Amino acid sequence: MADNNNIGMVTFDQSLFKLFSNGKIDEDNALANADSRNDLSLKIRFSAEGARGSSFTA
């Protein structure tokens, strides 16, 4: 379901991430309510690194 955004299906954690990204909730609140705290934490961390323009190369 995490890959089906184009047809309107989103996970609870995706909704929490969107709320966090839009400044509606803080990171602690998002993580406290996440289905998968680890996955959401990684998504938040990677989005912050991308926003800072870090150059991650594999």
TORVEX-490717 format. One record per residue: residue number from 0; x, y, z of N, C-alpha, C in turn; residue in one letter. Coordinates in steps of 0.02 Angstrom, whole numbers, plus 50000, padded with zeros to 5 digits. Example, Ala and Ser with C-alpha at 12.3 -4.5 7.8 and 13.67 -1.06 7.14 Angstrom:
{nr->0; n.c1->50660; n.c2->49716; n.c3->50390; ca.c1->50615; ca.c2->49775; ca.c3->50390; c.c1->50660; c.c2->49835; c.c3->50390; rest->A} $
{nr->1; n.c1->50642; n.c2->49888; n.c3->50354; ca.c1->50684; ca.c2->49947; ca.c3->50357; c.c1->50645; c.c2->50002; c.c3->50394; rest->S} $
//
This chain:
{nr->0; n.c1->50041; n.c2->49940; n.c3->50000; ca.c1->50000; ca.c2->50000; ca.c3->50000; c.c1->50043; c.c2->50063; c.c3->50000; rest->M} $
{nr->1; n.c1->50103; n.c2->50058; n.c3->50026; ca.c1->50147; ca.c2->50116; ca.c3->50028; c.c1->50163; c.c2->50143; c.c3->49959; rest->A} $
{nr->2; n.c1->50155; n.c2->50102; n.c3->49908; ca.c1->50170; ca.c2->50122; ca.c3->49839; c.c1->50109; c.c2->50144; c.c3->49800; rest->D} $
{nr->3; n.c1->50050; n.c2->50147; n.c3->49830; ca.c1->49989; ca.c2->50161; ca.c3->49793; c.c1->49961; c.c2->50231; c.c3->49805; rest->N} $
{nr->4; n.c1->50004; n.c2->50280; n.c3->49815; ca.c1->49982; ca.c2->50349; ca.c3->49824; c.c1->49941; c.c2->50375; c.c3->49766; rest->N} $
{nr->5; n.c1->49957; n.c2->50351; n.c3->49705; ca.c1->49924; ca.c2->50377; ca.c3->49646; c.c1->49850; c.c2->50359; c.c3->49643; rest->N} $
{nr->6; n.c1->49828; n.c2->50311; n.c3->49681; ca.c1->49756; ca.c2->50294; ca.c3->49681; c.c1->49723; c.c2->50312; c.c3->49748; rest->I} $
{nr->7; n.c1->49758; n.c2->50350; n.c3->49788; ca.c1->49727; ca.c2->50376; ca.c3->49849; c.c1->49737; c.c2->50336; c.c3->49912; rest->G} $
{nr->8; n.c1->49773; n.c2->50280; n.c3->49908; ca.c1->49784; ca.c2->50240; ca.c3->49968; c.c1->49851; c.c2->50261; c.c3->50000; rest->M} $
{nr->9; n.c1->49849; n.c2->50277; n.c3->50064; ca.c1->49909; ca.c2->50295; ca.c3->50101; c.c1->49909; c.c2->50259; c.c3->50168; rest->V} $
{nr->10; n.c1->49968; n.c2->50247; n.c3->50195; ca.c1->49973; ca.c2->50217; ca.c3->50260; c.c1->49965; c.c2->50271; c.c3->50314; rest->T} $
{nr->11; n.c1->49953; n.c2->50249; n.c3->50374; ca.c1->49948; ca.c2->50296; ca.c3->50430; c.c1->50014; c.c2->50333; c.c3->50439; rest->F} $
{nr->12; n.c1->50070; n.c2->50298; n.c3->50432; ca.c1->50134; ca.c2->50330; ca.c3->50439; c.c1->50147; c.c2->50382; c.c3->50384; rest->D} $
{nr->13; n.c1->50123; n.c2->50369; n.c3->50324; ca.c1->50129; ca.c2->50418; ca.c3->50270; c.c1->50089; c.c2->50481; c.c3->50287; rest->Q} $
{nr->14; n.c1->50031; n.c2->50471; n.c3->50317; ca.c1->49990; ca.c2->50529; ca.c3->50338; c.c1->50025; c.c2->50568; c.c3->50393; rest->S} $
{nr->15; n.c1->50055; n.c2->50532; n.c3->50440; ca.c1->50093; ca.c2->50566; ca.c3->50493; c.c1->50152; c.c2->50604; c.c3->50464; rest->L} $
{nr->16; n.c1->50187; n.c2->50575; n.c3->50415; ca.c1->50243; ca.c2->50608; ca.c3->50384; c.c1->50220; c.c2->50672; c.c3->50349; rest->F} $
{nr->17; n.c1->50165; n.c2->50669; n.c3->50315; ca.c1->50138; ca.c2->50729; ca.c3->50281; c.c1->50120; c.c2->50783; c.c3->50331; rest->K} $
{nr->18; n.c1->50089; n.c2->50764; n.c3->50387; ca.c1->50073; ca.c2->50812; ca.c3->50439; c.c1->50136; c.c2->50843; c.c3->50467; rest->L} $
{nr->19; n.c1->50187; n.c2->50802; n.c3->50479; ca.c1->50251; ca.c2->50827; ca.c3->50504; c.c1->50283; c.c2->50874; c.c3->50453; rest->F} $
{nr->20; n.c1->50285; n.c2->50854; n.c3->50390; ca.c1->50316; ca.c2->50894; ca.c3->50337; c.c1->50282; c.c2->50961; c.c3->50329; rest->S} $
{nr->21; n.c1->50217; n.c2->50963; n.c3->50340; ca.c1->50179; ca.c2->51025; ca.c3->50333; c.c1->50178; c.c2->51067; c.c3->50397; rest->N} $
{nr->22; n.c1->50214; n.c2->51044; n.c3->50448; ca.c1->50220; ca.c2->51081; ca.c3->50511; c.c1->50158; c.c2->51078; c.c3->50555; rest->G} $
{nr->23; n.c1->50115; n.c2->51030; n.c3->50543; ca.c1->50053; ca.c2->51023; ca.c3->50583; c.c1->50066; c.c2->50987; c.c3->50648; rest->K} $
{nr->24; n.c1->50115; n.c2->50941; n.c3->50649; ca.c1->50134; ca.c2->50905; ca.c3->50710; c.c1->50210; c.c2->50904; c.c3->50714; rest->I} $
{nr->25; n.c1->50237; n.c2->50896; n.c3->50774; ca.c1->50309; ca.c2->50892; ca.c3->50781; c.c1->50333; c.c2->50820; c.c3->50774; rest->D} $
{nr->26; n.c1->50399; n.c2->50812; n.c3->50770; ca.c1->50428; ca.c2->50746; ca.c3->50759; c.c1->50411; c.c2->50698; c.c3->50816; rest->E} $
{nr->27; n.c1->50415; n.c2->50722; n.c3->50878; ca.c1->50400; ca.c2->50678; ca.c3->50935; c.c1->50328; c.c2->50652; c.c3->50932; rest->D} $
{nr->28; n.c1->50282; n.c2->50694; n.c3->50914; ca.c1->50212; ca.c2->50674; ca.c3->50909; c.c1->50202; c.c2->50624; c.c3->50852; rest->N} $
{nr->29; n.c1->50235; n.c2->50637; n.c3->50796; ca.c1->50229; ca.c2->50591; ca.c3->50739; c.c1->50257; c.c2->50522; c.c3->50758; rest->A} $
{nr->30; n.c1->50315; n.c2->50520; n.c3->50788; ca.c1->50346; ca.c2->50457; ca.c3->50805; c.c1->50309; c.c2->50420; c.c3->50860; rest->L} $
{nr->31; n.c1->50281; n.c2->50457; n.c3->50907; ca.c1->50243; ca.c2->50426; ca.c3->50962; c.c1->50181; c.c2->50390; c.c3->50937; rest->A} $
{nr->32; n.c1->50154; n.c2->50412; n.c3->50880; ca.c1->50092; ca.c2->50383; ca.c3->50855; c.c1->50102; c.c2->50338; c.c3->50794; rest->N} $
{nr->33; n.c1->50163; n.c2->50329; n.c3->50772; ca.c1->50177; ca.c2->50291; ca.c3->50712; c.c1->50165; c.c2->50216; c.c3->50721; rest->A} $
{nr->34; n.c1->50143; n.c2->50184; n.c3->50667; ca.c1->50138; ca.c2->50111; ca.c3->50667; c.c1->50207; c.c2->50081; c.c3->50668; rest->D} $
{nr->35; n.c1->50252; n.c2->50110; n.c3->50628; ca.c1->50322; ca.c2->50088; ca.c3->50626; c.c1->50366; c.c2->50148; c.c3->50642; rest->S} $
{nr->36; n.c1->50382; n.c2->50155; n.c3->50705; ca.c1->50422; ca.c2->50212; ca.c3->50728; c.c1->50489; c.c2->50215; c.c3->50690; rest->R} $
{nr->37; n.c1->50521; n.c2->50158; n.c3->50681; ca.c1->50585; ca.c2->50156; ca.c3->50647; c.c1->50580; c.c2->50180; c.c3->50575; rest->N} $
{nr->38; n.c1->50531; n.c2->50154; n.c3->50538; ca.c1->50523; ca.c2->50174; ca.c3->50467; c.c1->50508; c.c2->50249; c.c3->50461; rest->D} $
{nr->39; n.c1->50465; n.c2->50275; n.c3->50504; ca.c1->50448; ca.c2->50346; ca.c3->50501; c.c1->50508; c.c2->50388; c.c3->50520; rest->L} $
{nr->40; n.c1->50546; n.c2->50366; n.c3->50569; ca.c1->50606; ca.c2->50402; ca.c3->50590; c.c1->50656; c.c2->50407; c.c3->50532; rest->S} $
{nr->41; n.c1->50665; n.c2->50352; n.c3->50497; ca.c1->50710; ca.c2->50352; ca.c3->50439; c.c1->50686; c.c2->50398; c.c3->50384; rest->L} $
{nr->42; n.c1->50621; n.c2->50397; n.c3->50371; ca.c1->50593; ca.c2->50440; ca.c3->50319; c.c1->50603; c.c2->50514; c.c3->50337; rest->K} $
{nr->43; n.c1->50592; n.c2->50531; n.c3->50401; ca.c1->50602; ca.c2->50599; ca.c3->50423; c.c1->50676; c.c2->50618; c.c3->50417; rest->I} $
{nr->44; n.c1->50719; n.c2->50574; n.c3->50439; ca.c1->50791; ca.c2->50589; ca.c3->50436; c.c1->50815; c.c2->50599; c.c3->50364; rest->R} $
{nr->45; n.c1->50794; n.c2->50554; n.c3->50319; ca.c1->50816; ca.c2->50559; ca.c3->50250; c.c1->50786; c.c2->50620; c.c3->50215; rest->F} $
{nr->46; n.c1->50725; n.c2->50639; n.c3->50233; ca.c1->50696; ca.c2->50699; ca.c3->50203; c.c1->50732; c.c2->50762; c.c3->50227; rest->S} $
{nr->47; n.c1->50754; n.c2->50762; n.c3->50290; ca.c1->50791; ca.c2->50819; ca.c3->50317; c.c1->50859; c.c2->50824; c.c3->50283; rest->A} $
{nr->48; n.c1->50892; n.c2->50767; n.c3->50271; ca.c1->50956; ca.c2->50768; ca.c3->50237; c.c1->50949; c.c2->50792; c.c3->50166; rest->E} $
{nr->49; n.c1->50895; n.c2->50772; n.c3->50133; ca.c1->50882; ca.c2->50794; ca.c3->50065; c.c1->50868; c.c2->50869; c.c3->50062; rest->G} $
{nr->50; n.c1->50833; n.c2->50894; n.c3->50112; ca.c1->50817; ca.c2->50966; ca.c3->50115; c.c1->50879; c.c2->51008; c.c3->50125; rest->A} $
{nr->51; n.c1->50929; n.c2->50979; n.c3->50159; ca.c1->50991; ca.c2->51016; ca.c3->50170; c.c1->51037; c.c2->51011; c.c3->50110; rest->R} $
{nr->52; n.c1->51017; n.c2->50971; n.c3->50061; ca.c1->51057; ca.c2->50965; ca.c3->50000; c.c1->51117; c.c2->50921; c.c3->50008; rest->G} $
{nr->53; n.c1->51114; n.c2->50873; n.c3->50055; ca.c1->51170; ca.c2->50828; ca.c3->50062; c.c1->51178; c.c2->50786; c.c3->50000; rest->S} $
{nr->54; n.c1->51238; n.c2->50769; n.c3->49983; ca.c1->51250; ca.c2->50729; ca.c3->49924; c.c1->51266; c.c2->50658; c.c3->49946; rest->S} $
{nr->55; n.c1->51216; n.c2->50616; n.c3->49945; ca.c1->51224; ca.c2->50546; ca.c3->49964; c.c1->51238; c.c2->50506; c.c3->49901; rest->F} $
{nr->56; n.c1->51294; n.c2->50471; n.c3->49901; ca.c1->51310; ca.c2->50429; ca.c3->49844; c.c1->51318; c.c2->50358; c.c3->49867; rest->T} $
{nr->57; n.c1->51293; n.c2->50311; n.c3->49828; ca.c1->51298; ca.c2->50241; ca.c3->49846; c.c1->51360; c.c2->50210; c.c3->49819; rest->A} $
//
